[in-house]
Amino acid sequence: MDNSASAASAAEGTPARRPVADSELPPDLRTPLRADAFDLSEEEKITAIAGHFREIMQVLGLDLTDDSLNGTPRRVAKMYVNEWFRGLNPDHRPDVRLFENRYQYQNLLVERDITLFSCCEHHFVPIIGKAHVAYLPGEHVVGLSKLNRVVQYFARRPQVQERLTRQIAEELKTTLRTDSVAVLIEADHLCVMSRGVNDTSSSTITAEYGGAFSEDEGLRREFLRLIGK
Protein backbone atom coordinates (compact mmCIF):
# COMPACT_ATOMS: atom_id res chain seq x y z
CA MET A 1 0.00 0.00 0.00
CA ASP A 2 1.22 3.52 -0.76
CA ASN A 3 2.30 4.94 2.61
CA SER A 4 1.77 8.55 1.53
CA ALA A 5 -1.77 7.77 0.39
CA SER A 6 -2.46 5.96 3.65
CA ALA A 7 -1.14 8.88 5.71
CA ALA A 8 -3.16 11.40 3.72
CA SER A 9 -6.30 9.35 4.20
CA ALA A 10 -5.72 9.13 7.94
CA ALA A 11 -5.07 12.88 8.14
CA GLU A 12 -8.43 13.56 6.51
CA GLY A 13 -10.18 11.33 9.04
CA THR A 14 -11.06 8.65 6.48
CA PRO A 15 -10.09 5.07 7.33
CA ALA A 16 -7.31 3.80 5.06
CA ARG A 17 -8.71 1.28 2.58
CA ARG A 18 -7.20 -2.17 2.82
CA PRO A 19 -6.28 -3.93 -0.44
CA VAL A 20 -8.56 -6.77 -1.50
CA ALA A 21 -6.86 -10.16 -1.32
CA ASP A 22 -6.38 -11.83 -4.74
CA SER A 23 -8.55 -9.17 -6.37
CA GLU A 24 -6.88 -9.76 -9.75
CA LEU A 25 -7.84 -13.45 -9.74
CA PRO A 26 -11.15 -15.05 -10.75
CA PRO A 27 -13.29 -15.60 -7.61
CA ASP A 28 -12.95 -19.40 -7.77
CA LEU A 29 -9.14 -19.13 -7.59
CA ARG A 30 -8.93 -16.82 -4.58
CA THR A 31 -7.62 -18.25 -1.33
CA PRO A 32 -10.61 -18.54 1.06
CA LEU A 33 -10.43 -15.59 3.47
CA ARG A 34 -12.98 -14.01 5.77
CA ALA A 35 -14.02 -10.39 5.28
CA ASP A 36 -12.27 -9.41 8.53
CA ALA A 37 -8.98 -11.13 7.61
CA PHE A 38 -7.00 -7.90 7.91
CA ASP A 39 -8.67 -6.25 10.89
CA LEU A 40 -5.75 -7.23 13.13
CA SER A 41 -2.25 -5.92 12.60
CA GLU A 42 0.53 -8.44 12.03
CA GLU A 43 1.81 -7.92 15.59
CA GLU A 44 -1.70 -8.48 16.98
CA LYS A 45 -1.93 -11.71 14.99
CA ILE A 46 1.43 -12.87 16.33
CA THR A 47 0.33 -12.22 19.91
CA ALA A 48 -2.98 -14.05 19.43
CA ILE A 49 -1.44 -17.05 17.65
CA ALA A 50 1.28 -17.35 20.30
CA GLY A 51 -1.39 -17.59 22.99
CA HIS A 52 -3.30 -20.27 21.12
CA PHE A 53 -0.16 -22.26 20.34
CA ARG A 54 0.87 -22.11 23.98
CA GLU A 55 -2.46 -23.75 24.83
CA ILE A 56 -1.84 -26.49 22.25
CA MET A 57 1.55 -27.23 23.78
CA GLN A 58 0.04 -27.33 27.25
CA VAL A 59 -2.66 -29.77 26.11
CA LEU A 60 0.10 -31.98 24.70
CA GLY A 61 1.64 -32.03 28.15
CA LEU A 62 4.81 -30.10 27.33
CA ASP A 63 6.59 -28.25 30.11
CA LEU A 64 6.61 -24.61 29.03
CA THR A 65 8.92 -23.64 31.88
CA ASP A 66 11.72 -25.47 30.06
CA ASP A 67 14.05 -22.91 28.50
CA SER A 68 13.97 -24.78 25.16
CA LEU A 69 10.17 -24.62 24.95
CA ASN A 70 9.27 -21.36 26.66
CA GLY A 71 9.81 -19.17 23.61
CA THR A 72 8.33 -21.62 21.11
CA PRO A 73 4.76 -20.21 20.97
CA ARG A 74 5.96 -16.79 19.86
CA ARG A 75 8.59 -18.26 17.51
CA VAL A 76 5.88 -20.32 15.81
CA ALA A 77 3.53 -17.33 15.63
CA LYS A 78 6.19 -15.12 14.03
CA MET A 79 7.03 -17.90 11.56
CA TYR A 80 3.35 -18.21 10.57
CA VAL A 81 2.73 -14.48 10.09
CA ASN A 82 6.09 -13.28 8.75
CA GLU A 83 7.24 -16.32 6.77
CA TRP A 84 5.02 -19.34 6.12
CA PHE A 85 1.80 -17.39 5.50
CA ARG A 86 3.03 -13.93 4.51
CA GLY A 87 1.42 -14.44 1.08
CA LEU A 88 -2.03 -14.09 2.66
CA ASN A 89 -1.40 -10.36 3.07
CA PRO A 90 -1.98 -8.50 -0.23
CA ASP A 91 0.45 -5.83 0.96
CA HIS A 92 3.16 -8.36 0.06
CA ARG A 93 1.99 -8.86 -3.53
CA PRO A 94 5.08 -8.27 -5.68
CA ASP A 95 5.22 -5.16 -7.81
CA VAL A 96 6.03 -6.60 -11.22
CA ARG A 97 7.64 -3.98 -13.43
CA LEU A 98 7.72 -4.54 -17.17
CA PHE A 99 10.41 -3.32 -19.57
CA GLU A 100 10.08 -2.53 -23.24
CA ASN A 101 11.20 -5.46 -25.37
CA ARG A 102 13.70 -3.39 -27.36
CA TYR A 103 15.62 -6.49 -28.39
CA GLN A 104 12.52 -7.92 -30.11
CA TYR A 105 13.04 -11.26 -28.37
CA GLN A 106 10.10 -13.41 -29.48
CA ASN A 107 11.10 -16.89 -28.35
CA LEU A 108 10.40 -18.94 -25.27
CA LEU A 109 11.66 -17.56 -21.96
CA VAL A 110 11.89 -20.11 -19.14
CA GLU A 111 12.70 -19.71 -15.44
CA ARG A 112 13.14 -23.22 -14.08
CA ASP A 113 13.80 -24.80 -10.69
CA ILE A 114 12.29 -21.97 -8.67
CA THR A 115 12.41 -23.05 -5.03
CA LEU A 116 8.87 -23.60 -3.76
CA PHE A 117 7.94 -23.87 -0.12
CA SER A 118 4.27 -23.94 0.80
CA CYS A 119 1.92 -25.48 3.37
CA CYS A 120 -0.84 -28.04 2.92
CA GLU A 121 -4.11 -26.42 3.99
CA HIS A 122 -5.55 -29.80 5.02
CA HIS A 123 -2.91 -30.69 7.64
CA PHE A 124 -0.71 -27.56 7.91
CA VAL A 125 2.49 -29.40 7.08
CA PRO A 126 5.03 -28.37 4.43
CA ILE A 127 4.88 -28.74 0.65
CA ILE A 128 8.41 -28.59 -0.79
CA GLY A 129 9.32 -28.56 -4.46
CA LYS A 130 10.20 -26.67 -7.61
CA ALA A 131 8.21 -24.44 -9.94
CA HIS A 132 9.01 -23.92 -13.62
CA VAL A 133 7.45 -20.96 -15.44
CA ALA A 134 7.67 -19.76 -19.02
CA TYR A 135 6.15 -17.12 -21.26
CA LEU A 136 6.36 -15.80 -24.80
CA PRO A 137 7.36 -12.11 -24.72
CA GLY A 138 5.41 -9.57 -26.72
CA GLU A 139 6.05 -5.85 -26.42
CA HIS A 140 7.37 -6.25 -22.87
CA VAL A 141 9.70 -8.42 -20.80
CA VAL A 142 9.99 -8.70 -17.03
CA GLY A 143 12.88 -8.78 -14.57
CA LEU A 144 13.57 -12.46 -13.94
CA SER A 145 13.49 -12.24 -10.14
CA LYS A 146 9.87 -11.09 -10.35
CA LEU A 147 8.86 -14.51 -11.66
CA ASN A 148 10.35 -16.05 -8.52
CA ARG A 149 8.56 -13.50 -6.34
CA VAL A 150 5.17 -14.27 -7.88
CA VAL A 151 5.69 -17.99 -7.20
CA GLN A 152 6.73 -17.33 -3.62
CA TYR A 153 3.86 -14.91 -2.95
CA PHE A 154 1.19 -17.47 -3.77
CA ALA A 155 3.12 -20.37 -2.24
CA ARG A 156 3.45 -18.66 1.14
CA ARG A 157 -0.07 -19.42 2.33
CA PRO A 158 -2.12 -22.53 3.13
CA GLN A 159 -2.50 -24.21 -0.25
CA VAL A 160 -3.54 -27.08 -2.45
CA GLN A 161 -1.16 -27.60 -5.36
CA GLU A 162 -3.86 -27.42 -8.03
CA ARG A 163 -5.00 -23.96 -6.92
CA LEU A 164 -1.43 -22.75 -6.45
CA THR A 165 -0.53 -23.71 -10.02
CA ARG A 166 -3.48 -21.83 -11.48
CA GLN A 167 -3.01 -18.80 -9.23
CA ILE A 168 0.55 -18.36 -10.44
CA ALA A 169 -0.49 -18.78 -14.07
CA GLU A 170 -3.36 -16.28 -13.85
CA GLU A 171 -1.22 -13.72 -12.04
CA LEU A 172 1.49 -14.00 -14.69
CA LYS A 173 -1.05 -13.61 -17.49
CA THR A 174 -2.27 -10.39 -15.90
CA THR A 175 1.10 -8.88 -15.05
CA LEU A 176 2.92 -9.97 -18.25
CA ARG A 177 -0.05 -8.93 -20.45
CA THR A 178 -0.05 -12.20 -22.34
CA ASP A 179 -2.01 -15.44 -22.17
CA SER A 180 0.99 -17.41 -23.43
CA VAL A 181 2.16 -18.61 -20.02
CA ALA A 182 3.15 -22.06 -18.75
CA VAL A 183 3.50 -23.17 -15.13
CA LEU A 184 4.61 -26.61 -13.94
CA ILE A 185 5.05 -27.53 -10.29
CA GLU A 186 6.59 -30.71 -8.92
CA ALA A 187 6.41 -31.08 -5.15
CA ASP A 188 6.65 -33.41 -2.19
CA HIS A 189 3.81 -33.22 0.33
CA LEU A 190 4.68 -34.01 3.92
CA CYS A 191 1.03 -34.86 4.58
CA VAL A 192 1.70 -37.90 2.35
CA MET A 193 5.29 -38.52 3.43
CA SER A 194 5.13 -38.09 7.21
CA ARG A 195 1.58 -39.25 8.03
CA GLY A 196 -1.19 -41.38 6.56
CA VAL A 197 0.34 -43.67 3.94
CA ASN A 198 3.90 -42.54 4.86
CA ASP A 199 4.97 -42.71 1.20
CA THR A 200 8.36 -41.02 0.83
CA SER A 201 8.93 -41.93 -2.83
CA SER A 202 5.99 -40.27 -4.60
CA SER A 203 5.74 -36.66 -5.79
CA THR A 204 2.97 -34.55 -7.30
CA ILE A 205 3.14 -32.73 -10.65
CA THR A 206 0.64 -30.12 -11.82
CA ALA A 207 0.72 -27.98 -14.95
CA GLU A 208 -1.22 -25.07 -16.43
CA TYR A 209 -0.86 -23.93 -20.05
CA GLY A 210 -2.31 -20.77 -21.54
CA GLY A 211 -2.40 -19.10 -24.95
CA ALA A 212 0.12 -20.54 -27.40
CA PHE A 213 1.16 -23.20 -24.87
CA SER A 214 -2.34 -24.68 -24.86
CA GLU A 215 -2.61 -24.58 -28.66
CA ASP A 216 0.86 -25.62 -29.82
CA GLU A 217 1.98 -29.12 -28.81
CA GLY A 218 5.47 -28.44 -30.14
CA LEU A 219 5.82 -25.41 -27.85
CA ARG A 220 4.73 -27.48 -24.86
CA ARG A 221 7.28 -30.16 -25.75
CA GLU A 222 10.01 -27.51 -26.00
CA PHE A 223 9.06 -26.15 -22.58
CA LEU A 224 9.18 -29.64 -21.06
CA ARG A 225 12.51 -30.35 -22.76
CA LEU A 226 14.05 -27.15 -21.39
CA ILE A 227 13.01 -27.95 -17.83
CA GLY A 228 14.28 -31.50 -18.17
CA LYS A 229 10.95 -33.31 -18.35
N, C-alpha and C positions, 0 to 999 in steps of 0.2 A: 504494500500500500504506500502511496506517496505521502511521506511524513509531513510535507508542507501543506498538502491538501487536508490532511487529518487535523493538523494544528489550527488551520484557518477555520475548519468546520467547528472545532471545539470552541474557538474564540467567539464565534457567532452564536454559540449556545445550541447548535444543532448536533445531535449525536453523530459521531463518525460512522459512515456506512461500512459494514463489514463486507469483504468480497464474498461472492457466492461460490461454494465449493463445486469444482468440476462444471462450471457454468458453460464451458465451451463444448462439453460432451453431450451426446444424446442422453435423455433421461434414463434410459435403461442401462447405460454404462457408468452412471455415477455411483461412487461408493456410498452405501446407505449411511446417511447422517441425519440426526435429528435437527430440527429448526434452531434449537438452542445450543448447537455444538460449539459455538465460539463465544458464549456468554462469559465463560471463565477465562482469565488470562492463563498463560502457560505456567506461571509460577503457582497460581491457584490450583491448576490441574495437578501439578507435581505434588503439592501438599496433600490434596485429597487422595490421590492414588497411593501415596506413601502410607497414609493412614489405613486404607483398605488392605494394602499388601501386608502391613504389619499384622492385621487381624488374621489374614490367611496363614502367615507363618506361625502365629500363636495357636491357631486351630490344628496345625500340623504337629504341634508339640515342641517346636524349636525354642531354644532358650535365647531370648533376645537381649539378655544381659551379657552374652558372650561378645567379646570385642570384634570377632569376625562377622557376627550376624547383626549387631546393633545398627549399623549404618545401611544395611541391605535394603530396607523398604524405600528409603529416599534414593538410593542408587538405582533401583529398579524403576522408580517413578521418573527420574530424570532420563533414563535410557528410553523409556516408552515415549515421553513427550518430545525430547530433543533429538532422538536418533531413530529408533525403530518406527515410530508413527508420525514423524515430522511431515510426511507427505499428506496427512489429513488437513493440514492448515494451508489454505490457498495463498496465504502470504508468502509461502515458500515455492510457489509455482515459478519455474525458471523463466527469466526474460530472454526469449530466443530472438536474437538480432540477426537479420538477414543482410547479406552483402550482394551487391550487383555482380552477376555472373559475367564479368568483363572478358574472361578467358573463353567464353562460349563452350564450356565443358558440358557435353550432352549425354555422356555415358553414365553407367552405373556407378554410384558412390556407396560404399559399404563401410560401416563401422561394426566390426565383429568383436566377439569375446568381451562385451561390456559386463563387468562384474554386477551381478544381481543378488541383492539380499532383501528378502521380504518376509512376511509372516502369514502363516495359514490362519484364515479367519475362523476356521472351525475348531482348532485346538490351540491357537496362539503359540505355535512352535515355528522355528525358522523354515523358510524356503531359500535354498542357496543354488545359484546357477549362473548362466551366461545368457545375455541377450545379444542378438545380431539384428541390426537395422540397416536398411538401404533405401535410397530414393533416387529418382531421375531428376536432375536439376533442370530448371527452366530458366527464367530470367534471374533467379536468385540462388545463392548457395548459403550455407549456414556454417558458423564456427563449429568444428567437430566436437568440442567438449560439450556443446549444448545438447547433442544427441544423448550423451551419457547422462546429463542432468535430467532430461525428460524421463529416461528410463528409471533413474533413481527416485525421482519425485513420485511417480505412481507406484513404485515398488515399496516405498517406505510407508506402508499402511497395511492394515489387515486385508488380505487378498485371497482370491482364487486365481489360478494362473490363466484361465480362459479370459476373465474380465481384464486382468492386467495386460495381456497381449493386445486386446482390442483398444484399451484406453491409450496405450502408447501409440498405436497406429493412428487412431483418430486425432490425437493431439498433434502428431507429426504432420498429418494431412492439413490441419488448420494452420499450424505455424509455418510450414514450408510452402504453403499455397499450391500444393499439388496432391492429387489422389494417388500418384504412382509411388507408393510406399510399401515396404515389406518389413515385417517384424517376425522373428523366430526366437522363441525362448526354450531353452532346455534347462531343467532344474531338478534338484533332489528335494523331496519333501520329508522333513523329519517326522511329520505325522504318520508317514508310511514306514520310515526307517527305524524310528525309536519307540513306536507303540503299535498296537494293532497287529498287523501281519509281520512286523519287524523285518521288512524286506530291504536290505541294504544294497541290492544290485540293480534295482529298476530306477528309471528316471522318466520324467514327463516332458514331452515336446509339444508345443503349440505354435501355430503360425497364422498370420493374417496377411493377405495380399490385397492391395488396392490398385486401381487404375491399370497401367500397363502390365503390372505383375500378375493381375488376375486374368488378363486377356492373352498374354504371350507366354506360352509354355517354355520357350527357349530362354526368355529372360529369367523365369523362375529357376530353371536349371543352372543358369550362369550364377545367380545369387547363391544357390545351394553349393555350387562348386567352389565359389570364393570363400564361403565360410567353412568349407571342409566337410560338407554333408553329401 
